Amino acid sequence: MEKILDKFLRYISFDTTSDPTSNTQPSTEKQLVLQEVLLAELHGMGITDAHLDEHGYVMASIPSNTDKEVSAIGFIAHVDTAPDASGKDIRPQIIPNYDGSPILLNKEKELYLDPVEFPELLSYKGQTLITTDGTTLLGADDKAGVAAIMWAAQYLMEHPEVKHGPIKIAFTPDEEIGRGVVKFDVQKFGAKYAYTIDGGQIGEIEYENFNAAMAKIHIQGRNIHPGYAKDKMVNALILGTELNNMLPVEQRPEFTDHYEGFFHIISFKGTVEETEIQYIIRDHDQKKFEEKKKLMQGVVDFLNLKYGQNRITLEMKDQYYNMRKMVEPHMHIVDKAVNAIRDAGITPIIHPIRGGTDGAQLSYMGLPCPNIFAGGHNFHGKMEYLPLESMEKAAEVILRIIKQWK
């Protein structure tokens, strides 16, 4: 069998960055290049029904090889990488037998991955770490999940003595921009339950996630020559700053943890005349989530009263909801994953996702879908890294989950 490391390195060589400004499905054509590669690999394993549909989804099935009646279970990962950092020309560094010292990512930029700043690195002493070269993200989110599923699928196809029920596989585009499963056909997929392999550190299993909304704000200022601006100029940049300062400082991402939600400003662009601001709004608690949206609307309404109606316009849209409500009636799927993680010699870590996955939306579409670790850390940026042994364990856990269902 091909080593999982070789699969991962091949997958991250493809630039699959998604684009939130695109209206196409998938948002970027380059995601389809990797999907075509995965499709060919699945066919090469002997998975004959693997296909790529018009929306950019790869789906495949491994038929049951047991006489027992076993529910069809699915495993899902996404191929896109986040637009927060470049996903082009990724040049990974492989550090065998990590000794616990700072890792030089980029000499020119004097950039280090340092245990002083990232103490969890010390948990991986003696292991093989895969890092960036300090200029791009790595792509472990979620190509580590893709590699784990592909390795497990290959193992099952090459070891027919391993008995299992129906296995469903899917690779999705555009998860990073919240559109990963908007056109996903749950009925065609055919699984009764599924797992996304899209978590972080080894041992994680998650069935709670943020409720999420996006807020887009347009501020119409009035530019007047600054020498003659008294009582006439309306500086859209200043209004934007005032708006941001009216939101609670303690509810920014850098000051929150666990179940605490936040307002996160992700873009601030403009001039005196016109400014655009974007926020994401997050909270696990539905009531607090609604309160945050209400506060955002209230701030805009107040500033419109202060500076003139329609000076500021707000477009706010829900993106996804906490999957806990949909998974809790089916907690046996979480229990099976917990047992599989323990069987692999790992301590399960059950905590809420401070983010979202395709599984959140799929759970509301009738496919309960908790999330399992793929092994990476520091997603979406140049400090991203992946312990090889964690990705290997993710693949093992997939096989052990399949055994739990049998």
LINDA-V167847 format. One record per residue. N is the residue number from 0. RES is the residue in one letter. OMEGA is omega in whole degrees, 0 to 359 (NA if undefined). NEAR is the number of other C-alpha atoms within 8 Angstrom. D_CENTER is the distance of its C-alpha to the mean C-alpha in whole Angstrom. Layout:
BEGIN
n:res:omega:near:d_center
N:RES:OMEGA:NEAR:D_CENTER
N:RES:OMEGA:NEAR:D_CENTER
END
This chain:
BEGIN
n:res:omega:near:d_center
0:M:175:4:28
1:E:178:6:26
2:K:181:7:24
3:I:177:11:21
4:L:180:7:21
5:D:176:8:22
6:K:183:11:20
7:F:181:12:17
8:L:177:9:19
9:R:184:8:20
10:Y:182:10:16
11:I:177:12:15
12:S:179:9:19
13:F:174:10:17
14:D:183:10:16
15:T:180:13:13
16:T:176:13:12
17:S:188:16:12
18:D:182:10:14
19:P:181:6:14
20:T:182:4:18
21:S:177:7:18
22:N:182:5:20
23:T:177:6:20
24:Q:355:7:18
25:P:187:12:16
26:S:178:12:16
27:T:180:13:17
28:E:185:7:19
29:K:175:9:18
30:Q:182:15:15
31:L:179:10:18
32:V:177:9:20
33:L:178:12:17
34:Q:177:14:17
35:E:178:9:21
36:V:179:8:21
37:L:178:9:19
38:L:180:12:22
39:A:180:8:25
40:E:178:8:24
41:L:176:13:23
42:H:179:11:27
43:G:176:7:28
44:M:184:8:27
45:G:178:7:29
46:I:194:11:27
47:T:184:6:29
48:D:179:7:27
49:A:181:12:24
50:H:176:8:23
51:L:185:11:21
52:D:187:7:22
53:E:180:5:23
54:H:177:7:19
55:G:179:12:17
56:Y:168:13:16
57:V:176:15:18
58:M:180:12:19
59:A:180:12:22
60:S:168:11:24
61:I:186:10:26
62:P:175:7:29
63:S:175:9:30
64:N:178:9:33
65:T:178:8:34
66:D:180:4:37
67:K:176:6:35
68:E:185:6:33
69:V:178:9:30
70:S:175:10:27
71:A:179:12:24
72:I:184:14:21
73:G:175:13:18
74:F:191:13:15
75:I:173:14:12
76:A:180:15:9
77:H:185:15:8
78:V:183:15:10
79:D:171:14:9
80:T:188:13:8
81:A:177:11:8
82:P:181:11:11
83:D:179:6:12
84:A:182:10:14
85:S:174:9:16
86:G:183:15:14
87:K:177:9:18
88:D:178:8:21
89:I:180:12:18
90:R:185:6:21
91:P:172:10:20
92:Q:180:8:22
93:I:182:8:23
94:I:179:9:25
95:P:175:8:27
96:N:182:8:28
97:Y:187:12:27
98:D:178:6:29
99:G:180:9:28
100:S:176:7:29
101:P:181:8:27
102:I:178:7:25
103:L:178:9:26
104:L:186:12:23
105:N:183:11:26
106:K:182:7:29
107:E:181:5:30
108:K:184:6:27
109:E:185:8:28
110:L:182:10:25
111:Y:167:9:24
112:L:194:11:22
113:D:178:11:24
114:P:176:12:24
115:V:179:5:26
116:E:182:6:23
117:F:188:8:20
118:P:180:9:23
119:E:176:7:20
120:L:184:10:21
121:L:176:8:24
122:S:186:6:23
123:Y:176:12:23
124:K:181:10:26
125:G:180:8:28
126:Q:178:11:25
127:T:179:13:23
128:L:174:13:21
129:I:183:12:19
130:T:173:14:18
131:T:171:17:18
132:D:177:12:21
133:G:180:11:21
134:T:182:8:20
135:T:165:14:17
136:L:182:16:13
137:L:181:15:13
138:G:176:13:11
139:A:172:15:10
140:D:12:12:6
141:D:181:15:7
142:K:168:14:11
143:A:176:14:12
144:G:177:17:11
145:V:182:15:13
146:A:180:12:15
147:A:180:16:16
148:I:181:15:16
149:M:178:9:18
150:W:179:13:20
151:A:179:12:21
152:A:179:9:22
153:Q:179:10:24
154:Y:181:9:26
155:L:181:9:27
156:M:181:10:28
157:E:181:6:30
158:H:181:7:31
159:P:177:8:33
160:E:176:4:34
161:V:184:6:31
162:K:183:10:31
163:H:173:13:29
164:G:180:17:28
165:P:180:13:26
166:I:178:14:23
167:K:182:15:20
168:I:175:12:18
169:A:173:13:15
170:F:188:13:13
171:T:171:15:11
172:P:162:15:11
173:D:177:15:9
174:E:186:13:6
175:E:179:11:5
176:I:173:10:9
177:G:183:9:9
178:R:187:9:11
179:G:185:13:10
180:V:183:10:12
181:V:179:5:15
182:K:180:5:18
183:F:182:7:17
184:D:183:6:20
185:V:181:11:20
186:Q:179:6:23
187:K:179:5:23
188:F:168:9:21
189:G:178:8:23
190:A:175:14:21
191:K:177:10:23
192:Y:180:12:20
193:A:176:13:16
194:Y:167:13:14
195:T:175:15:10
196:I:192:17:10
197:D:180:14:6
198:G:183:14:8
199:G:191:10:10
200:Q:182:11:13
201:I:178:12:16
202:G:184:11:17
203:E:165:13:14
204:I:189:16:14
205:E:174:13:13
206:Y:172:14:14
207:E:177:11:14
208:N:179:17:11
209:F:153:16:12
210:N:190:14:14
211:A:174:13:13
212:A:175:12:15
213:M:177:12:16
214:A:176:12:19
215:K:185:11:21
216:I:175:11:25
217:H:180:11:27
218:I:179:13:30
219:Q:178:10:34
220:G:176:13:36
221:R:185:12:40
222:N:177:9:40
223:I:176:8:44
224:H:187:6:46
225:P:177:7:45
226:G:183:4:49
227:Y:191:6:50
228:A:186:9:46
229:K:179:6:48
230:D:182:4:47
231:K:183:7:46
232:M:168:11:43
233:V:186:9:39
234:N:183:12:37
235:A:178:16:33
236:L:179:11:32
237:I:178:7:33
238:L:178:9:33
239:G:177:11:29
240:T:179:8:29
241:E:179:8:31
242:L:181:11:29
243:N:181:7:26
244:N:177:8:29
245:M:176:7:29
246:L:186:10:26
247:P:182:7:26
248:V:184:6:25
249:E:178:6:24
250:Q:170:12:22
251:R:185:11:20
252:P:184:10:16
253:E:180:4:19
254:F:184:7:21
255:T:181:11:19
256:D:175:7:18
257:H:184:7:17
258:Y:182:9:18
259:E:179:9:19
260:G:183:14:17
261:F:163:11:18
262:F:182:13:18
263:H:176:9:16
264:I:185:9:18
265:I:179:8:16
266:S:177:8:19
267:F:185:9:23
268:K:175:7:25
269:G:180:10:29
270:T:174:9:32
271:V:185:12:35
272:E:189:12:36
273:E:182:13:32
274:T:177:16:29
275:E:178:12:25
276:I:175:13:23
277:Q:176:12:19
278:Y:161:12:17
279:I:182:12:15
280:I:186:15:16
281:R:169:12:14
282:D:177:14:16
283:H:183:14:16
284:D:184:9:20
285:Q:180:8:21
286:K:180:6:24
287:K:176:9:23
288:F:179:15:20
289:E:178:8:23
290:E:179:8:25
291:K:178:10:23
292:K:179:9:23
293:K:178:8:26
294:L:178:8:27
295:M:179:9:25
296:Q:180:9:27
297:G:178:8:30
298:V:179:11:30
299:V:180:12:30
300:D:180:8:33
301:F:182:8:35
302:L:175:11:34
303:N:175:12:36
304:L:183:8:39
305:K:189:6:39
306:Y:180:7:39
307:G:182:8:40
308:Q:177:7:38
309:N:172:6:35
310:R:181:10:35
311:I:176:12:31
312:T:183:9:29
313:L:171:10:26
314:E:184:7:24
315:M:185:8:21
316:K:174:7:19
317:D:181:7:17
318:Q:177:9:13
319:Y:185:12:13
320:Y:181:10:14
321:N:183:11:14
322:M:186:15:15
323:R:181:9:17
324:K:184:7:20
325:M:182:10:19
326:V:185:13:19
327:E:176:7:22
328:P:182:6:24
329:H:188:9:23
330:M:178:8:23
331:H:179:6:24
332:I:174:9:21
333:V:180:11:19
334:D:179:8:23
335:K:178:11:23
336:A:177:12:20
337:V:179:10:21
338:N:180:10:24
339:A:178:13:23
340:I:178:14:21
341:R:180:10:24
342:D:178:8:26
343:A:178:10:24
344:G:183:6:26
345:I:174:9:23
346:T:179:7:23
347:P:175:10:20
348:I:182:7:18
349:I:178:7:17
350:H:182:10:16
351:P:174:10:14
352:I:173:10:10
353:R:183:8:10
354:G:179:6:7
355:G:176:10:6
356:T:172:11:5
357:D:182:11:8
358:G:179:14:10
359:A:180:15:11
360:Q:179:12:12
361:L:179:13:14
362:S:177:13:16
363:Y:177:10:17
364:M:176:7:18
365:G:179:7:20
366:L:180:12:18
367:P:196:14:17
368:C:174:14:14
369:P:187:16:13
370:N:183:14:10
371:I:183:14:12
372:F:168:15:11
373:A:169:18:11
374:G:187:16:13
375:G:177:17:11
376:H:174:9:12
377:N:182:8:12
378:F:170:12:8
379:H:181:13:9
380:G:185:11:13
381:K:176:12:16
382:M:181:11:16
383:E:176:16:13
384:Y:184:14:15
385:L:170:13:15
386:P:182:13:18
387:L:183:12:19
388:E:178:8:21
389:S:177:13:17
390:M:177:17:16
391:E:179:10:19
392:K:177:10:19
393:A:177:16:16
394:A:178:12:18
395:E:180:10:21
396:V:176:12:20
397:I:180:12:19
398:L:180:9:22
399:R:174:12:23
400:I:178:12:22
401:I:177:11:23
402:K:179:9:27
403:Q:182:10:26
404:W:179:10:26
405:K:NA:9:29
END
